[in-house]
Amino acid sequence: MNSLTKIIKYSFYDTWRSWWALLYGLFFLVISVTLLYFSGDFNKALVSLLNIILLLVPLISTVFGVMYAYNSREFTELLLAQPLKRNNIFLGQYLGLTLSLMLSLGLGLGIAFILFAGTAEESVHLGMLTLCGALLTAIFTGLAFLVSVLFEDRVKGFGIAILIWLFAAVIYDGLLLAFLVIFNDYPLEKATIGLTLFNPIDLSRILILLRLETAALLGYTGAVFNKFFGTASGMAVSLGALLLWIIIPLVIFLRKVQHKDF
């Protein structure tokens, strides 16, 4: 077993020993079972669950990520004193935490998946929802780790991390809406699609709504999204954009830690 695998395993079990990851999964289990059980419409329950996931998964991933990165600083310094590659140390910590959060989310939604997904189509919808939740977990955990290495002060780093989540979850949508209103007289189809790719939360929301065939609720904008993201190539572009949201912050993070003096 190489050093990377050992660090991933340690970080994974360290997160689960704290019980926070277990409570995280239990929360989504209770919420998803409650919504699916008491709702008479599977798609409506899934839309409600989608809104909760898009709000809380990035927030919890950000908070967990930045707290873990700062709180494990002493352990990280101990590992750096050993004959281990820096990339293995930090990549292992990131993957261990990310996988533990993904597992918690997957178990919470997966049990509901087993209990309430009556048809193959409903199973696909829940699977897509779980996939987007997992991708958002990886994205915002990576952003949190990047913030932790850019800002030495814990309070400042925590504040910046929360601000990133707030911008992606709330502020970006307001700015996009203002842009669409101000330039309403111009053809904005391509610009709207392009701007959507710069926000992983919006991108995940659109992918799920299109799978549920509720794009009509978005009006003209929904028709534009459906024309692009509803195709196989559009789906590939959107998933590729989400993967880039994972890779780019992680690469920057690993480059920064190579030169950081701990």
C-alpha positions in Angstrom: 0.0 0.0 0.0 1.6 3.3 -1.1 1.7 6.5 0.8 -1.2 8.1 -1.1 -3.5 5.2 -0.4 -2.6 5.2 3.3 -3.3 9.0 3.6 -6.6 8.6 1.8 -7.6 5.8 4.1 -6.6 7.7 7.2 -8.4 10.9 6.2 -11.5 8.9 5.2 -11.7 7.1 8.6 -10.8 10.2 10.5 -13.8 12.0 9.1 -16.1 9.1 9.8 -14.8 8.8 13.4 -16.0 12.4 14.0 -19.6 11.3 13.4 -20.2 14.4 11.4 -20.1 12.6 8.1 -22.6 10.0 9.5 -25.0 12.7 10.6 -24.6 14.4 7.2 -25.8 11.2 5.5 -28.5 10.6 8.1 -29.9 14.1 7.4 -30.2 13.5 3.7 -31.8 10.1 4.4 -34.5 11.6 6.6 -35.1 14.5 4.2 -35.3 12.4 1.1 -37.4 9.7 2.7 -39.8 12.3 4.1 -40.2 14.1 0.8 -40.6 11.0 -1.3 -43.0 9.3 1.2 -45.4 12.2 1.8 -45.4 13.6 -1.7 -47.9 12.3 -4.2 -45.6 13.2 -7.1 -42.1 11.8 -7.5 -40.9 14.6 -9.7 -42.1 17.3 -7.4 -40.4 15.6 -4.4 -37.2 15.4 -6.4 -37.3 19.1 -7.3 -37.7 19.9 -3.6 -34.8 17.6 -2.8 -32.8 19.2 -5.6 -33.2 22.6 -4.1 -32.0 21.3 -0.7 -29.0 19.5 -2.2 -27.9 22.5 -4.3 -28.0 24.7 -1.2 -26.6 22.4 1.5 -24.1 20.1 -0.3 -21.8 23.0 -1.5 -22.2 24.7 2.0 -21.4 21.6 4.0 -18.5 20.6 1.6 -17.1 24.1 1.9 -17.3 24.2 5.7 -16.0 20.6 6.1 -13.2 21.3 3.7 -11.9 24.5 5.2 -12.2 23.2 8.8 -10.5 20.0 8.0 -7.6 21.7 6.1 -6.9 24.1 9.0 -7.5 21.7 11.8 -5.2 19.1 10.3 -2.3 21.6 9.9 -0.2 20.1 12.7 -0.7 16.5 11.4 0.2 17.8 7.9 3.5 19.3 9.2 4.3 15.9 10.8 3.7 14.2 7.5 5.9 16.8 5.7 8.8 15.8 8.0 8.6 12.2 6.6 10.0 11.1 3.3 6.7 11.5 1.5 5.8 13.4 -1.6 3.9 16.6 -0.9 1.4 15.9 -3.6 0.6 12.5 -2.1 0.0 14.1 1.3 -2.4 16.9 0.2 -4.1 14.9 -2.5 -4.7 12.1 -0.1 -6.3 14.4 2.5 -8.5 15.9 -0.2 -9.6 12.6 -1.6 -10.1 11.1 1.8 -12.4 13.9 2.9 -14.2 14.1 -0.4 -14.9 10.4 -0.6 -16.2 10.3 2.9 -18.7 13.1 2.1 -19.7 11.5 -1.1 -20.3 8.2 0.6 -22.5 9.9 3.3 -24.5 11.6 0.6 -24.7 8.5 -1.5 -26.0 6.4 1.4 -28.6 9.0 2.4 -30.0 9.2 -1.2 -29.2 5.6 -2.0 -31.5 4.2 0.6 -34.3 6.4 -0.6 -33.4 5.3 -4.1 -34.0 1.7 -3.1 -37.2 2.4 -1.2 -39.0 4.7 -3.5 -37.6 4.5 -7.1 -40.4 2.4 -8.5 -39.5 2.7 -12.2 -36.3 2.7 -14.2 -36.9 6.4 -15.2 -37.2 7.4 -11.5 -34.0 5.4 -10.8 -32.2 7.4 -13.5 -33.5 10.7 -12.0 -32.3 9.8 -8.5 -29.0 8.6 -9.9 -28.4 11.8 -11.8 -29.3 13.8 -8.6 -26.7 11.8 -6.6 -24.1 12.2 -9.3 -24.5 16.0 -9.4 -24.4 16.0 -5.6 -21.1 14.1 -5.7 -19.6 16.4 -8.2 -20.6 19.5 -6.2 -19.0 17.8 -3.2 -15.7 17.4 -5.0 -15.9 21.0 -6.4 -16.5 22.9 -3.2 -14.2 20.7 -1.1 -11.4 21.5 -3.6 -12.2 25.2 -3.4 -12.1 25.1 0.4 -8.7 23.4 0.3 -7.4 26.0 -2.1 -8.7 28.8 0.1 -6.9 27.2 3.1 -3.6 27.3 1.4 -4.0 30.9 0.0 -5.0 32.4 3.4 -2.9 31.6 6.5 -5.4 33.3 8.8 -8.2 30.8 9.7 -10.9 33.4 10.3 -10.1 35.1 7.0 -9.9 31.8 5.1 -13.2 30.6 6.6 -14.9 33.9 5.6 -13.6 33.8 2.0 -14.8 30.2 1.7 -18.3 31.1 2.9 -18.3 34.1 0.5 -17.4 31.8 -2.4 -20.4 29.6 -1.5 -22.7 32.6 -1.1 -21.6 34.0 -4.5 -22.2 30.7 -6.3 -25.5 29.9 -4.5 -27.1 33.3 -4.4 -25.2 36.3 -5.8 -24.3 34.9 -9.2 -28.0 34.2 -10.0 -28.8 37.8 -9.2 -26.0 39.2 -11.4 -27.1 36.9 -14.3 -30.7 38.0 -14.0 -29.6 41.6 -14.0 -27.5 41.0 -17.1 -30.4 39.4 -18.9 -32.7 42.3 -18.0 -30.2 45.0 -19.0 -29.3 43.4 -22.4 -32.8 42.1 -23.1 -32.8 43.6 -26.6 -29.8 41.6 -27.7 -29.6 37.9 -28.6 -28.3 36.3 -25.4 -28.8 32.6 -26.0 -25.1 31.7 -26.4 -24.0 34.2 -23.7 -26.5 32.7 -21.2 -25.3 29.2 -21.9 -21.7 30.3 -21.5 -22.3 32.2 -18.3 -24.1 29.1 -16.9 -20.9 27.1 -17.3 -19.2 29.4 -14.9 -21.4 28.4 -12.0 -21.4 24.7 -11.1 -24.6 25.0 -8.9 -26.6 26.5 -11.8 -25.2 24.0 -14.1 -26.3 21.1 -11.9 -29.7 22.6 -11.4 -30.3 22.8 -15.2 -29.1 19.2 -15.8 -31.5 17.8 -13.2 -34.5 20.0 -14.3 -34.0 18.9 -17.9 -33.9 15.3 -16.8 -37.2 15.8 -15.0 -38.6 17.5 -18.2 -39.5 20.6 -16.2 -37.6 23.1 -18.4 -40.9 24.5 -19.4 -41.1 26.1 -16.0 -38.1 28.2 -16.9 -39.9 29.8 -19.9 -37.9 31.0 -22.8 -34.6 30.4 -20.9 -35.7 26.8 -20.3 -36.2 26.4 -24.1 -32.7 27.7 -24.8 -31.2 25.4 -22.1 -33.1 22.4 -23.4 -32.0 23.0 -27.0 -28.3 22.9 -25.9 -28.0 20.9 -22.6 -30.8 18.4 -23.7 -28.6 17.0 -26.5 -25.9 14.4 -26.0 -23.2 16.9 -26.9 -24.6 19.5 -24.5 -24.7 16.9 -21.7 -21.0 16.0 -22.5 -20.1 19.7 -22.4 -21.9 20.3 -19.1 -20.3 17.2 -17.4 -16.9 18.3 -18.8 -17.4 21.7 -17.3 -18.2 20.2 -13.9 -15.1 18.0 -14.1 -13.0 21.1 -14.9 -14.4 22.8 -11.8 -12.9 19.9 -9.9 -9.6 19.6 -11.7 -8.6 23.3 -12.0 -8.8 24.3 -8.3 -7.2 21.0 -7.3 -4.3 21.6 -9.7 -3.8 25.1 -8.4 -4.0 23.8 -4.9 -1.3 21.2 -5.5 1.0 23.7 -7.2 0.6 26.1 -4.3 1.5 23.6 -1.6 4.6 22.6 -3.5 6.1 26.0 -2.7 4.4 26.8 0.6 6.5 26.9 3.8 4.6 25.2 6.5 
